[in-house]
Structure formats: C-alpha cells, structure tokens
Amino acid sequence: MMEVSAVIPVFNDRKALERAIPESIRRLEEITGSFELLIAEDGSNDGSAEYVRSWEERDPRVRLLHADERLGRGRALNRAFAESQGKIFCYYDVDLATDMVHLADLIGAIRDGCAIATGSRLMPDSAIDRGHGREIASRGYNALVRFFLGSRLYDHQCGFKAFSRDLLTSLLPAVQAPHWFWDTEILVLAERAGYRVCEFPVVWRQGEQTTVKFSDVTGMGSDILKLWWRLHASKD
C-alpha cells in the first residue's frame, strides 16, 4: 500500500487543471516518495477528462476517475476513496485556493496521529482573501453547525482535508450527504465518535470561479437540520 492518495474533485475545470496537476505532483514529491494523484472528474463536458488522460499516459502516478453523469462532491469522494490505495487520503480544491505550502502540514498531521486534519479559513491566525458576502455566509453557516450540531471546529467547509484510512473505513457507511454537506457531516460524526480532529489555520485566496451555487448554500442549511434530527432521533 502506498502512503498518500491525493484527490482533486473536478467539474468543468479544464483550465484550472493546467496548474493543479503539476503543482500537486511537485508538492507531493517533496512530502513522500509513495503517492498517487486521483482526479475525480464528475461529468465534465469541457475537455477535463481528455486533459487528465494525457497526463496518465506520461505519469502513472496520475489517475483519472471519470463519471459520465454528475455524482456530486460527496459521492465523487466516496468513489475516489474506494478506488484509492493510500494509507492517508487527502483532497483539495482544483483552484488551489488553499496555499499548497500547507500540504505538508496536512499530511504531517495524519502522520502524527490525527484521524482527520482540516485547514481552516476562520481561525484567528488564518489569512484569507475573499468577497465580503461569502465571508458573512461562511461565518454564519459555521456558527449554525456549531450551535445545532455541537461541533468545536471553526471551519467545516474548507476544501483542504486529510484522513487516515481507518477513519474513513469506519465512518463512511454512516455518511449520507451526496454533495457539499459531505465535509461537514463527516467532521461532525468524527467528533461525536471521539476521533482526533486537528484543525489548523491556512492562507486562502478565493478562486476565479466556483461551482457552489446559492441553492447549494440554502440546501446545506436544511442539511444541518436533517443531521440534527438524525443525531437526536438516534438517542431515542
């Protein structure tokens, strides 16, 4: 088994891949000699799959996981984990919004015994650059997660996370979210199960484009309430 499986979820991100793939390889080579880079390409129609295949042909460490139809972020990550080979499973956004200098910290945290490591845009020492509206929405969302679901974390949705393979094997059967809420659900379930979740501040810059829609944000609000109900109903 190799040490690290790094995953980049992709949906119509052909241009961003031109930077993300070579930068990922460079950073991973600095961290470990045993890794794979999985591109979880989720029903794109902009040539993303063909671009990744061109990388596969010249670097066997790069693998394309193609879906003909949109799976959603959560299902795409579930599939990537099922097909991964690493003892450490990490993923990050294709626009590299989180400074890749933190990749060593992310993987190092799992090496040091954390079950989950997650970057945070909202800790006091974080340095972020994004629009005022998205900042308010993010802080409001995370406040709701802490209030309703009892989480102690600052930021649940930062697309920069790593997991031990044992943690994911144990928790994934209980994770129901198919799309953006996946990140929050797995963090909350891990905390409640007593796993060690390590959060650290990052440098983060908003990407030029995002596939998060307003409907996704409102949907995650309802997902908070659904998970709250599941957790409380399970106590009865």
Rosetta blueprint (number, residue, H / E / L):
1 M L
2 M E
3 E E
4 V E
5 S E
6 A E
7 V E
8 I E
9 P E
10 V E
11 F L
12 N L
13 D L
14 R H
15 K H
16 A H
17 L H
18 E H
19 R H
20 A H
21 I H
22 P H
23 E H
24 S H
25 I H
26 R H
27 R H
28 L H
29 E H
30 E H
31 I H
32 T L
33 G L
34 S L
35 F E
36 E E
37 L E
38 L E
39 I E
40 A E
41 E E
42 D E
43 G L
44 S L
45 N L
46 D L
47 G L
48 S H
49 A H
50 E H
51 Y H
52 V H
53 R H
54 S H
55 W H
56 E H
57 E H
58 R H
59 D L
60 P L
61 R L
62 V E
63 R E
64 L E
65 L E
66 H E
67 A E
68 D L
69 E L
70 R L
71 L L
72 G L
73 R H
74 G H
75 R H
76 A H
77 L H
78 N H
79 R H
80 A H
81 F H
82 A H
83 E H
84 S L
85 Q L
86 G E
87 K E
88 I E
89 F E
90 C E
91 Y E
92 Y E
93 D L
94 V L
95 D L
96 L L
97 A L
98 T E
99 D L
100 M H
101 V H
102 H H
103 L H
104 A H
105 D H
106 L H
107 I H
108 G H
109 A H
110 I H
111 R H
112 D L
113 G L
114 C L
115 A L
116 I E
117 A E
118 T E
119 G E
120 S E
121 R L
122 L L
123 M L
124 P L
125 D L
126 S L
127 A E
128 I E
129 D E
130 R L
131 G L
132 H H
133 G H
134 R H
135 E H
136 I H
137 A H
138 S H
139 R H
140 G H
141 Y H
142 N H
143 A H
144 L H
145 V H
146 R H
147 F H
148 F H
149 L H
150 G L
151 S L
152 R L
153 L L
154 Y L
155 D L
156 H L
157 Q L
158 C L
159 G L
160 F E
161 K E
162 A E
163 F E
164 S E
165 R H
166 D H
167 L H
168 L H
169 T H
170 S H
171 L H
172 L H
173 P H
174 A H
175 V L
176 Q L
177 A L
178 P L
179 H L
180 W L
181 F L
182 W H
183 D H
184 T H
185 E H
186 I H
187 L H
188 V H
189 L H
190 A H
191 E H
192 R H
193 A L
194 G L
195 Y L
196 R L
197 V E
198 C E
199 E E
200 F E
201 P E
202 V L
203 V E
204 W E
205 R E
206 Q L
207 G L
208 E L
209 Q L
210 T L
211 T L
212 V L
213 K L
214 F H
215 S H
216 D H
217 V H
218 T H
219 G H
220 M H
221 G H
222 S H
223 D H
224 I H
225 L H
226 K H
227 L H
228 W H
229 W H
230 R H
231 L H
232 H H
233 A H
234 S L
235 K L
236 D L
